[in-house]
Amino acid sequence: MEPVPRRRLPRLLALSWAFLWSAVVAVAIAAAVPGVLARRPTFATDSNSLQWLWVSRHVVPPALIALALAPWPAALERRSDTARGRGRRVVVSAVVVLVLTGALVGLIAVAPDRLPTITVDGGANRLDPFGTVSVAVLNGLAVVLAVWGVARRRSTEGLERWAVVASVAFLGDVWLTALFEDRYTVAYYLARALGLASSAFVLLAILRETSQIQVHTSETAHRLEERNAELLEANRLRDHLTAIVSHDLRTPLSGLQGYLELLRDDDLDSPLAHRMVERSWMLTRRLTLLTEDLLAAATLEHGDLVVTPEPVDLDQQLRECAACFPDLDLQLHCPTGLAAYADPLRLQQVLANLVRNAQKHGAEPVLISARPDPALPGGVTISVADAGPGVPAGFVPRLFDRYTQVADTATGGSGLGLSVVRDLVLAHGGDIHYDRARNAFVFTLPPPARRSRDGSGSVPTHQPAAEERAGVLEEQPQP
């Protein structure tokens, strides 16, 4: 449904005044006419009082309808559109209308002799000619003003169309009453029917507009609830990510600090010092990859991560990755001299995240295998497998979604690993999937010619929204 323009709300309020006045006076007329509410009514028993009720019902509501539909000055439009105090204005205006109609009805009931005489010869149950013409002219002006306002705004809104119909019905009631004075004729009853129809049209317009506003308000409230839930979830994920990343950074930093403190001791022999330097290098490498994951995740959100591939010795790359996991039973299978076309740092991120995921969720030994891609000459296929039970079949479709994990194995993590892996492989022009039969992650890296044809080298910005929230929760291993 289209949003409800705010400018319609003040006009709806003016129409509600017309209906309120018409409804109160219509009840008063029904109480005054014999045989409607009472056989012998005691209210407005004289013809002059009854004509005053008729005039008030056929002058005030059409004037209010014209006010609602007529062109308004720009300053009045802006002032009436302000949300501040809107509820108070509605209540106060309704009370004012009720007080004015109540004053008229009360005057007729208590002191009808104080009302000016507007009937023919002061006694007949007919409005005098001047009063009849005046009411008809006023209704005609009200119709012209309403049509002019609607046409000037080029409005096609149902509310305003029905209000114009109500104004025309009021005019028809007045003209039939003026032209056919005899009671209990077809024209007489047609005039009464038009009078009732005019009120019904105003009520219908108000109810229709009110229902549209209610539906729009409900839809807006529902969207706000959804947005609020998304913001709460984003805030929770931010706090979770902050806590996990702080832990992941603190673990290698603490180990690195300890090794550096020991290296300051001159009594350490050279082999032990050499081992500590190697461990320090490994921890520094782990910190570098973690910060690169964070940076990649941030740039991938905007789709502007660029990789700079170059020919690399794949066997050497696998060994560099294995050096970061000295306490893990990690096996490498790679033909000698096998080359790949990849960004060295990004390839290390991919390998380290896959190995860390196997270390965390799988079981040793972990096997990294590399071989030429049989389906793509010049390309390579790399797989990372472990001896664990594998990923549950029901979870595989969400394996690369950020901030999701198997409930039974959730033990914390940065929540970036596999989503970063997927996006980095895509940025290289390759693809990645999980082979459940082998319990292995398998990804391919295409040759330079394939990348040139595909235009790969950056992550596309038009990935599906579901993929923008991707990954599995991993944790840095203890040094």
N, C-alpha and C positions, 0 to 999 in steps of 0.2 A: 504494500500500500504506500502511496505517495505521502510524504510528510505533510502535516497540516500547516499551512502558512499561518504565521502568527497574526497577520493583519486580519484574518477572518474571525478571530476571537472577539474583539470589541464589537464587530458587526453582529455576531451571534448574541452578544449580551443585549444589544438594542432590540433585536428580534424577540428575545425572551421578555423584554418589557412589554412589547406589543401583545404577546400571547397572554401574559399575566393580567394586563389591564382588560383585554377582551374576555378572558375567562371569568374574572370577578364580576364584570358588568353583565355578562351573559347569565350568570347565576342569579343576579339581582333581577334581571328582566323575567327570568323564569319564575321567580318568586312573586312577581307583580302581575303576571298574566293569569287570569282565571283558568282553572282546569289543568295547569301544568304541574305545579307543586301543591297547590291548594285550590279547592273549589271556590272559596271566597277569600282571596288573599287580603291581608290587612296592610301590606306594604305597597307604597306607591299607588294608592287607589285612584288618584286623580290623573287625568290624561296628561297634564303638564309635566308631572314627575316622570311618567312613563316615556314621554318624548325626550326628556333630558337624558334618561338612560340610553335611549336609542341614539341620540346625537353623540354622546360620549363614546359609545362603542363604534360609531362610524366615522369619528374624527381622530381620536387619539391613536388607536392602533395603526390606521393607514399612515398617519404622520410619523409614527415611530418606525414603520417599515421603510418609508422614504428616507428617514434619517439613517437607517442601517445601510441602505443601498446607494445613497447619494455620494458623489465625490467628496472626500474629506480633504481639508488642507494638510499639506505634508507635515507641518508641526503637530497637528492633532493626531495624525496617524502614528508618528513616532512616540508621542506622549502616551497614547492609549496602548501601545505595544509593550510598554515596560512591564516586566514580570513582577517588579517590586510592588507589593500592595494590591496585586490583582484580585486575590481572594476577598480582601476587604472591600474593594470596589464592587464586586459582584453582590456581596451581602448588603452593603449600604444601599445600592441602587434598587435591589429588590424590595427592601424595606420602604424606601421612598415611594415606589410605585404602589405598594400595598396601602401605605398611609394615605396617598392621594385618592385612590379609588375608595378606600374606606371612608374618607371624609365626604366624598360625593354621595355615597350610599347612605351614610349617617345623616347628612343634611336632608336628603330626600325622606328618610324615615322619621326624623325628629322635627324638622321645620321646613316642610315642602312649600309653605307660603312665601318663604324668602327667595325662592327661585324666580327669576324673570319669566314672564309668560312668553312661550314660543309656539303655542298652538293657535289654530285658526279661531278667531273670535273668543279666545281665552277658554274655550270649553271643549271643542271638538277634538276627537282623538287623531288629529292630523297636525303635522308641522306646518307652520305658516309658509307662504311661498318664498319669502326672503330666506328663511332658515333652510328650506329644501334646496334652493339654488346654491346657497353658500356651502352646504355640506357636499353637494354634487361637485361643485367647482373645486373644493379642497381635495376631494378624492381624485378628481381628474389631475390636479397638479401633483398629487402624491404619486400617481401612476407614471406621469411624465418624468418626474424626478428620479423615480426608481429605475425606469428603463434607461434614462440618460446615464445614470451612474454605472449600471451594468454594461452598457454599450461602450462607455468611455474606457472602462477597465478591460474590455473584451473578455469578460468573465464567462466561463462555461461551467461554473460550479453549480451543483445541484441545489445547494442552499439558496443561492441568489435567484435561481430560476423559480423555485417554489415560492419564494417570498414575493416575486413579481406576480405570480399567479394569484396569490392571496390578495395582493393589492387590487388586481383587476376584479376579483370576486367582490371585494368591498364596494368598488365602484358600481358593479352590476346590481348589487343589492340596493344601493342608494337610488339609481336611475329607475329601477323597476318600482320601487316604493313611490317615487315622485310621479311616474307616468300613470300608474294604476293604483288609485287611492282606495278602491273598494276592498274590503276585507273578505277573506274566505274565497278568493278567486285563485285561478292557476298562477297568475302573476304574483299574487300575494305570497303564496306558498313557495314559489320559485325564488322570490326575494329572500324569504326566510332561509331557504336551503343554501342560497349563495352566502348569506351571512354566516351560517354554520360552517360552510365549506371554507370560507376565508380563514376562520380560526383553525380549522383542521389542517389547512395547508401550512400555516405558520407553525403549528405543533409538529407536523410531519417534518418540516425543514429543520426544526430545532432538534428533534429526536434523531434524524439522520445524521446531522452534523455532530451531535453529541456522541453517537455510536462510533463515528469515524475517529473522533478525537480519542475516545476510550481505547479503540483498537490500536491506534498509533501510539498512545501512551503505553499500552501493554507491550507492544513490540519494542518500543524504546527501552522500557524497563528490562525486558528480557535480554536485549543486546547489552545493556549496561551490566547486567548480572554476569553474562558470559565474559565481557571484557574484564570485569572485576576478578572473576575466577582466573582468567589468563594472567592478569597482573600478579595475583597472589601466587600462582604457580611459578611465574618468572622470578618473583622475589625469593621463593623457596629454593629454586634451582640456583639462583645467584649465591645465596647463603651456603648452599651445599657445595657448590663449586669452590667458593672461597675457602671453606674449611678443608676440603680435600686437597686443593692445590697447596695450601699452607702446609699440610702434612707431608705431601709429596716433595715439597721443596726442603722442608726441615730435615727429613731423613737423610738425604745425601749431604746436605750442608753440615749436619752434625758429624757424619763420618769423615768428611773432608777436613773439618776443623780438628778432629782428633788426630788424623794422620799428620797434619801440618805441625801440630804441637809436638808429636813424637819425633818428627824430622829435625826439630830444633835441638834435640839431645845429641851431643857430640859422641856419646858412647855407643850409639847404634852402629852395628857393622854394616858394611856396604850392601850385601845381598838383601837384608831386611829393609834397608832404606830404599833400595831399588824396587822392592815389592810394594812398599807404601807409595812410592811415586806412581807406580802402575795403577794402584787402587785409586789414588787421587785423580789420575787422568780419567779412569773409568767413571768416577762420580761426577767429574766435571762434564764429561760427555753426556751423562744421563741428564744433568741439569740443562745442558744446551738443547737436548732433544725435547725436554719438557717445555722449556720456554718457546721453542719453535712450534710445538703443538698448540700452545696458547695463542701465539701470534697467527698461526695458520687458521685456527678456529675463528679468530676475530676478523681476519681478512676474507675468509670464506663466506661470512655472513653477508658481505657486500659483493661477492662474486668477482673480486679483483685480484685473487692470488695468481701470480705468474711464476711458472717454473722455467728454469734455464737448463735444459738437458744437454748432455755432452756424452761422447763415448766413454764408458767406464768398464774396468775389469770387474766382472761380476764375482769372480772367486775372491778377489781382494775385498769387495764390498761386504760379502757374507762374513769374511773373517773379522772385519772391523766391527760388524754387528755382534758377532760371538764374543769379542773381547769385552763387551759391556755386560756380559752375563757369565762371569768366571765361575760362579757356584752352581750353574745350571748344566745338566746333561744335555748339551746341544750338539747335534750332529749335522754336518754339512755335506751335501752331495752336489757338486758342480763340475762340469767338464772343464778341463784346463783350457784357458784361452777364450772361454765364452765371454763375449762382450754384450753390453746392453747400452741403450741410448736413454739416459736418465739424468736428472738433477741429483748429484751425489748426496747432498744434505737431505733432500726430500726422500730419496730412496732409503736412507738410513732411518728416517722417521717411520716410513712404512714398515720396514723390517723390524725395528725395535718395538713398535706397537703390537705387531702380530706376535712376536716372541713373548712379549710381556703378557699379552692376553692368554697365550698358551700356558705360560708359567703360573698365572693366577687361577685360571678356570680349568686347566687340563691337568696332565700328568706327564712326568718325564718318561722316556726321552722325547725331546722336541727335535723335529727334523726339518731342516730347510733344504729344499731341492730346487735346482735350477736346470732348465734344459731349453734347447731351441724350440720355438713354437712351430709345430708341424703345419698348422693352418695358415701361418703368416711368415713367409721367408724373411729373415732378418730380425724377427721379433723373438722375445724370450718369454717363457712361462715360469713363474716362481711360485712355489707352494710352501706353506708353513703348517706342519701337522704335529699332533702330539698323541700320547697314548691314553688320553682321558676318555670319558664316556661320550663326549661330543655335545653339541648343542641340541636341546629338545626340538623336535620337528615343528611344534607349534610356535616356537620362538624365532625360527629362522627368518620369516618375513620381516621381523622387526630387528634383526641382528645389527643393522647399521643405523638404527635410529638413536638419536642422542637421548641421554638420560633414561634409557630403558635397560633392564637387566633381568635375568631369570631370578624369580623371587627366592628360590631355594639356595641360590649361590651368591646372592648380593652381599658383598663384603666391602663396599665403598670403592672409590676411585675417582679420577678426575672427570670421567664421563666424556672424554674427547677422543679416545684412541681409535676405535674402528671407524667413526665418522670422518676423522682426519685422514685415515688410510684410504677410505673410499674416495674422498674428494681429491686427494693427491694423485691417486691412480687415474682418476678421470682427467685431471689436469695434464697428465702425461699422454692422454689419448688412449689409455688402456681401459681394461675393465676388471672387475673383481667379483668373486662369488664364493659361497661356502659349499664345499663338497662334503655332504653329510656321510656318504659311504666311506670316505677316507678320513673323515674328521680333519679336514684341511681347508685353509683359506688359500685360494688360487687366484693369482692376478697375472695379467699379461702387460708387457711393455712393447709397443709397436716400434718398428724401425723408423728412421728419420723421414723416409719417403712417405710413409703412411701419415705421419704427423703433419707433414706439409700439405697433403691433400685434404685432411680433415680440419686443418686450421686449429689444431689443439695447441695448448700452451697456457691456457688460463681456464679457470673454472667457470662454466656458463652461469649467467645470472638468472636463467629462467628455469632452474630446477624446481620440481614440485615442492609445495609447501611442506609436505610430510617429510621430505628429505632435508629440509632446512632445520629439522629438529632431530638430528640423528646421532648414534654412537652407543657404545657399551661401556660400562663402568670398569675401569682398570685401576690398579694401584702400583706404585713403584715398588720393586722388590727391595728387601733389606740388603744392605751392602755386606 
